Amino acid sequence: RGRMARLFVLRSFSAAAVILRVRAWRGRSILMIWSENLVREKAIEERKRPLRMPERLSPSAVTAFSECEQWFLYRYIWKLPEPPSPELERGILVHKVLEEIYSKDKKDRTIETAHSMFRSYWTEERQTKRELLFDMDLQKEREWGLNGLRMLDNYFILENPQNMDDDTIFARERWVRCNKVNLPASLPSPLTVLGKIDRLDTTDQGTLCVVDYKTGSAPTQTKYSKPFIEKMQNQAFFQLFFYAWLLEQEHFSVSQLKIIYLGGQQGGFIDQRVSLSDDLKNVEDTLLQTWTKIFHLISANQPLAFKGCTRSFCNCRLYKSLIFSPSELKQEHHEE
């Protein structure tokens, strides 16, 4: 553990950074106040213009709209700034390591190399992303880094990169894109759909397997009910079905989907699916339904018509309180 953690026990702050990190106002960090001000400023500018259709849809955008229309508005149409997320940054670094590890010779694809890459990437990033450090003291940053190294440990338990032949990996971090033009005349066309696939492998049958890394824990490792776990699994695989559908538009044949979960104290987990036909048919229907609903909301040009959600971790309620006046919110409540 000591060798793994060396990078994360060294740390320096300017005097100004220390002051910003420890100051608080009514229990809220300076980082949160800073983020809220950015949201307000950008929202003021956006509200001066009519609502406009998004330029494209991705799997994450479609999922966001189905879970919280209001957050979709803030993130994908108004593109409001979001608070810096250490968890997101860690996930990006882990993904970067798992992409670049396969560019090395087989003999160098070791866990020690992966750890070294993670440390090196974070050393570079932390120089330009000081805002991530505002709410992390030395111990928190160390734990943050160790969790990233633990995700890489879990990956090497599940897959050994030294055993992967170069011709098995078809592509890494590959963008897929489609301009869907056969839409009803009432809808704006074309609908641009795109996504970025973590890894594509070739199968023994000459088809493709879509591989996705997730830095969270597998739903099966949770204590939730079986129906809720199945719902979470289906949501996770929707993204991969989306990718498979896009690849088929490029005339590739996809026969397998694989999610590699890297999180959890009990090690990682691999979830796979091989029967795709029915689910691929549903992707296009979901795209059309989502595009239609978005178009109707945009046409109404009423931002508060985008429905929020009740999830505790979603920022939709916070952003709504920052963007809209009390009288607007009161009117919305009255109309409901």
C-alpha positions as CSV (number, residue, x, y, z in Angstrom):
1,R,0.0,0.0,0.0
2,G,2.8,2.4,0.8
3,R,4.5,2.0,-2.6
4,M,1.1,2.4,-4.3
5,A,0.3,5.6,-2.5
6,R,3.5,7.5,-2.7
7,L,2.2,10.0,-5.3
8,F,-0.9,10.8,-3.2
9,V,0.9,11.9,0.0
10,L,2.9,14.7,-1.6
11,R,1.0,17.9,-2.0
12,S,1.5,21.7,-2.1
13,F,-1.0,24.6,-2.0
14,S,-0.4,28.3,-2.6
15,A,-1.6,30.4,0.4
16,A,-4.6,31.6,-1.7
17,A,-5.6,28.0,-2.5
18,V,-5.5,27.1,1.2
19,I,-7.7,30.0,2.1
20,L,-10.2,29.2,-0.6
21,R,-10.4,25.6,0.4
22,V,-11.0,26.2,4.1
23,R,-13.3,29.2,3.9
24,A,-17.1,28.5,3.9
25,W,-20.2,30.5,3.9
26,R,-23.3,29.1,5.7
27,G,-21.9,25.6,5.4
28,R,-21.2,25.8,1.7
29,S,-17.7,25.6,0.2
30,I,-16.2,28.4,-1.9
31,L,-16.1,25.9,-4.7
32,M,-19.9,25.5,-4.6
33,I,-20.5,29.2,-4.5
34,W,-18.1,29.7,-7.4
35,S,-20.0,27.1,-9.4
36,E,-23.4,28.5,-8.6
37,N,-22.3,32.0,-9.9
38,L,-21.1,30.5,-13.2
39,V,-24.5,28.7,-13.6
40,R,-26.4,31.9,-13.0
41,E,-24.3,33.9,-15.5
42,K,-24.6,31.3,-18.2
43,A,-28.3,30.8,-17.6
44,I,-29.0,34.5,-17.9
45,E,-27.5,34.6,-21.4
46,E,-29.3,31.4,-22.5
47,R,-32.7,32.7,-21.4
48,K,-32.3,35.7,-23.7
49,R,-32.6,33.3,-26.7
50,P,-35.4,31.0,-27.8
51,L,-34.9,27.3,-26.9
52,R,-33.1,25.4,-29.7
53,M,-32.8,21.7,-30.6
54,P,-29.6,20.0,-29.5
55,E,-27.1,19.5,-32.3
56,R,-26.9,15.7,-31.7
57,L,-28.0,12.8,-29.4
58,S,-25.7,10.4,-27.6
59,P,-26.5,7.4,-25.4
60,S,-25.9,9.5,-22.3
61,A,-28.1,12.3,-23.6
62,V,-31.0,9.9,-24.3
63,T,-30.7,8.4,-20.9
64,A,-30.5,11.8,-19.2
65,F,-33.7,12.9,-21.0
66,S,-35.6,9.8,-19.9
67,E,-34.5,10.2,-16.3
68,C,-34.7,14.0,-15.9
69,E,-35.9,16.3,-18.7
70,Q,-34.9,19.3,-16.7
71,W,-31.3,18.2,-16.3
72,F,-31.2,17.4,-20.0
73,L,-32.1,21.0,-20.7
74,Y,-29.4,22.4,-18.4
75,R,-26.6,20.0,-19.6
76,Y,-27.4,19.4,-23.3
77,I,-29.3,22.4,-24.5
78,W,-28.1,25.3,-22.4
79,K,-24.8,23.6,-21.6
80,L,-24.5,25.1,-18.1
81,P,-21.3,24.6,-16.2
82,E,-21.2,21.8,-13.6
83,P,-19.3,21.6,-10.4
84,P,-15.9,19.9,-10.8
85,S,-16.1,16.2,-9.9
86,P,-13.1,14.3,-8.5
87,E,-15.0,11.1,-9.2
88,L,-15.5,11.9,-12.8
89,E,-11.8,13.0,-13.2
90,R,-10.7,9.7,-11.6
91,G,-12.9,7.8,-14.0
92,I,-11.4,9.7,-17.0
93,L,-7.8,8.9,-15.8
94,V,-8.6,5.2,-15.3
95,H,-10.2,5.0,-18.8
96,K,-7.1,6.7,-20.2
97,V,-4.8,4.2,-18.6
98,L,-6.9,1.2,-19.9
99,E,-6.8,2.7,-23.4
100,E,-3.0,3.5,-23.5
101,I,-1.9,0.3,-21.8
102,Y,-2.7,-1.6,-25.0
103,S,-0.4,0.7,-27.0
104,K,2.6,-0.8,-25.1
105,D,4.5,-4.0,-25.8
106,K,2.9,-7.1,-24.1
107,K,5.8,-7.4,-21.7
108,D,5.1,-3.9,-20.4
109,R,1.4,-4.3,-19.9
110,T,1.8,-4.9,-16.1
111,I,-0.1,-3.6,-13.1
112,E,3.0,-1.7,-12.1
113,T,3.0,0.1,-15.5
114,A,-0.7,0.9,-15.1
115,H,-0.2,2.4,-11.6
116,S,2.7,4.5,-12.9
117,M,0.6,5.8,-15.8
118,F,-2.2,6.7,-13.4
119,R,0.2,8.6,-11.2
120,S,1.8,10.4,-14.1
121,Y,-1.5,11.4,-15.7
122,W,-2.8,12.8,-12.4
123,T,0.5,14.8,-11.8
124,E,-0.1,16.5,-15.2
125,E,-3.8,17.1,-14.7
126,R,-3.7,18.5,-11.2
127,Q,-1.5,21.4,-12.5
128,T,-4.4,22.7,-14.6
129,K,-7.4,21.5,-12.6
130,R,-6.8,23.2,-9.2
131,E,-10.5,23.5,-8.7
132,L,-10.7,19.8,-8.1
133,L,-8.5,20.2,-5.1
134,F,-10.5,22.9,-3.3
135,D,-12.5,20.4,-1.3
136,M,-9.8,17.7,-0.9
137,D,-7.2,17.8,1.9
138,L,-4.1,15.6,1.8
139,Q,-5.8,12.5,3.2
140,K,-8.8,12.8,0.9
141,E,-6.6,13.1,-2.2
142,R,-4.6,10.1,-1.1
143,E,-7.8,8.0,-0.7
144,W,-9.0,9.3,-4.0
145,G,-5.8,8.1,-5.7
146,L,-5.8,4.7,-3.9
147,N,-9.4,4.1,-5.1
148,G,-8.2,4.7,-8.7
149,L,-5.3,2.3,-8.3
150,R,-7.7,-0.2,-6.8
151,M,-9.9,0.0,-9.9
152,L,-6.9,-0.8,-12.0
153,D,-6.1,-3.8,-9.7
154,N,-9.7,-5.0,-10.2
155,Y,-9.2,-4.8,-14.0
156,F,-6.1,-6.9,-14.0
157,I,-7.9,-9.5,-12.0
158,L,-10.6,-9.7,-14.6
159,E,-8.5,-9.4,-17.7
160,N,-4.7,-9.8,-18.3
161,P,-3.6,-7.3,-21.0
162,Q,-0.5,-9.5,-21.5
163,N,-2.7,-12.3,-22.8
164,M,-4.6,-10.1,-25.2
165,D,-3.4,-10.5,-28.8
166,D,-3.1,-7.2,-30.8
167,D,-5.3,-8.5,-33.5
168,T,-8.1,-9.3,-31.0
169,I,-8.6,-5.6,-30.2
170,F,-10.3,-4.0,-33.2
171,A,-10.3,-0.5,-31.9
172,R,-9.9,1.6,-28.7
173,E,-11.8,4.8,-27.9
174,R,-13.6,4.7,-31.2
175,W,-16.2,7.3,-32.2
176,V,-19.3,6.0,-34.1
177,R,-21.7,8.4,-35.8
178,C,-24.9,8.3,-37.9
179,N,-27.0,10.9,-39.6
180,K,-30.5,9.6,-39.5
181,V,-32.5,11.2,-42.3
182,N,-35.7,9.1,-42.7
183,L,-37.7,11.0,-40.1
184,P,-41.3,12.2,-40.2
185,A,-41.7,15.4,-42.1
186,S,-42.8,17.2,-38.9
187,L,-39.4,16.7,-37.2
188,P,-36.1,18.5,-37.8
189,S,-33.7,16.5,-39.9
190,P,-31.2,15.0,-39.9
191,L,-30.9,13.6,-36.4
192,T,-27.2,13.2,-35.7
193,V,-26.4,10.3,-33.3
194,L,-23.0,9.6,-32.0
195,G,-21.1,7.8,-29.3
196,K,-17.6,6.8,-28.1
197,I,-16.8,3.2,-27.5
198,D,-14.2,2.2,-24.9
199,R,-13.1,-0.9,-26.8
200,L,-14.0,-3.1,-29.7
201,D,-12.9,-6.7,-29.8
202,T,-13.1,-9.2,-32.6
203,T,-14.8,-12.6,-31.8
204,D,-13.9,-16.0,-33.1
205,Q,-16.8,-15.7,-35.6
206,G,-15.4,-12.5,-37.1
207,T,-18.0,-10.3,-35.5
208,L,-17.5,-7.5,-33.0
209,C,-17.8,-7.4,-29.2
210,V,-18.6,-3.9,-27.7
211,V,-16.6,-3.5,-24.4
212,D,-17.4,-0.8,-21.9
213,Y,-15.5,0.1,-18.7
214,K,-17.5,1.4,-15.7
215,T,-15.8,2.6,-12.6
216,G,-18.8,2.0,-10.4
217,S,-19.8,-1.3,-8.8
218,A,-21.9,-3.8,-10.6
219,P,-25.7,-3.8,-9.8
220,T,-25.4,-7.4,-8.7
221,Q,-23.0,-6.4,-5.9
222,T,-25.6,-4.1,-4.3
223,K,-28.2,-4.9,-1.7
224,Y,-31.1,-3.6,-3.8
225,S,-34.2,-5.6,-4.8
226,K,-34.0,-7.9,-7.8
227,P,-36.4,-5.8,-9.9
228,F,-34.3,-2.7,-9.2
229,I,-31.1,-4.5,-10.0
230,E,-32.6,-5.7,-13.3
231,K,-33.6,-2.1,-14.1
232,M,-30.1,-0.9,-13.4
233,Q,-28.6,-3.6,-15.6
234,N,-30.9,-2.7,-18.5
235,Q,-30.0,0.9,-18.2
236,A,-26.3,0.1,-18.3
237,F,-26.7,-2.1,-21.4
238,F,-28.8,0.5,-23.2
239,Q,-25.7,2.4,-23.9
240,L,-24.0,-0.6,-25.4
241,F,-27.1,-1.5,-27.5
242,F,-26.9,2.1,-28.7
243,Y,-23.3,1.5,-29.8
244,A,-24.1,-1.7,-31.5
245,W,-26.9,0.0,-33.4
246,L,-24.5,2.7,-34.6
247,L,-22.0,0.1,-35.7
248,E,-24.7,-1.7,-37.7
249,Q,-25.3,1.6,-39.5
250,E,-21.7,1.3,-40.5
251,H,-22.3,-2.2,-41.7
252,F,-20.5,-4.0,-38.9
253,S,-21.9,-7.1,-37.3
254,V,-22.1,-7.0,-33.4
255,S,-22.7,-10.3,-31.6
256,Q,-21.6,-9.6,-28.0
257,L,-21.7,-6.8,-25.4
258,K,-19.5,-6.7,-22.3
259,I,-19.5,-4.4,-19.3
260,I,-16.4,-4.5,-17.1
261,Y,-17.2,-3.0,-13.7
262,L,-14.1,-1.8,-11.9
263,G,-15.5,-0.5,-8.6
264,G,-16.3,-2.1,-5.3
265,Q,-14.2,-3.4,-2.4
266,Q,-14.9,-7.0,-3.4
267,G,-13.3,-6.8,-6.8
268,G,-14.6,-6.1,-10.3
269,F,-17.3,-7.9,-12.3
270,I,-18.0,-8.7,-15.9
271,D,-21.6,-8.7,-17.3
272,Q,-22.2,-10.0,-20.8
273,R,-25.0,-10.3,-23.3
274,V,-25.1,-12.2,-26.6
275,S,-28.7,-12.0,-27.7
276,L,-29.1,-8.6,-29.3
277,S,-31.7,-8.6,-32.1
278,D,-34.8,-7.5,-30.2
279,D,-32.9,-4.8,-28.2
280,L,-31.3,-3.3,-31.4
281,K,-34.8,-2.9,-32.8
282,N,-35.8,-0.9,-29.8
283,V,-32.9,1.6,-30.1
284,E,-34.3,3.2,-33.2
285,D,-37.8,3.5,-31.7
286,T,-36.3,5.0,-28.5
287,L,-34.3,7.6,-30.6
288,L,-37.4,8.6,-32.6
289,Q,-39.6,8.9,-29.4
290,T,-36.9,11.0,-27.6
291,W,-36.3,13.3,-30.6
292,T,-40.1,13.9,-30.9
293,K,-40.6,14.7,-27.2
294,I,-37.6,17.1,-27.3
295,F,-39.0,18.8,-30.4
296,H,-42.4,19.4,-28.8
297,L,-40.8,20.9,-25.7
298,I,-38.5,23.1,-27.7
299,S,-41.3,24.3,-29.9
300,A,-43.3,25.4,-26.8
301,N,-40.3,27.5,-25.7
302,Q,-41.1,27.0,-22.0
303,P,-38.0,25.9,-20.0
304,L,-40.1,25.0,-17.0
305,A,-42.1,22.6,-19.1
306,F,-39.1,20.2,-18.9
307,K,-40.0,18.0,-16.0
308,G,-37.6,17.5,-13.1
309,C,-37.0,14.4,-11.1
310,T,-36.9,13.4,-7.4
311,R,-33.5,11.7,-7.3
312,S,-31.5,12.9,-4.4
313,F,-28.2,13.1,-6.3
314,C,-29.6,15.1,-9.3
315,N,-28.8,18.8,-9.4
316,C,-32.0,19.7,-11.2
317,R,-33.7,21.3,-8.1
318,L,-30.6,23.2,-7.2
319,Y,-30.2,24.6,-10.7
320,K,-33.9,25.5,-10.9
321,S,-33.6,27.5,-7.7
322,L,-30.6,29.4,-9.1
323,I,-32.0,30.1,-12.5
324,F,-35.7,30.9,-12.0
325,S,-37.2,33.7,-9.9
326,P,-39.5,32.8,-6.9
327,S,-42.5,34.2,-8.8
328,E,-41.8,31.9,-11.8
329,L,-41.5,28.9,-9.5
330,K,-44.7,29.9,-7.7
331,Q,-46.5,30.2,-11.0
332,E,-45.2,26.8,-12.1
333,H,-46.4,25.2,-8.8
334,H,-49.8,26.9,-9.3
335,E,-50.2,25.5,-12.9
336,E,-49.3,22.0,-11.7
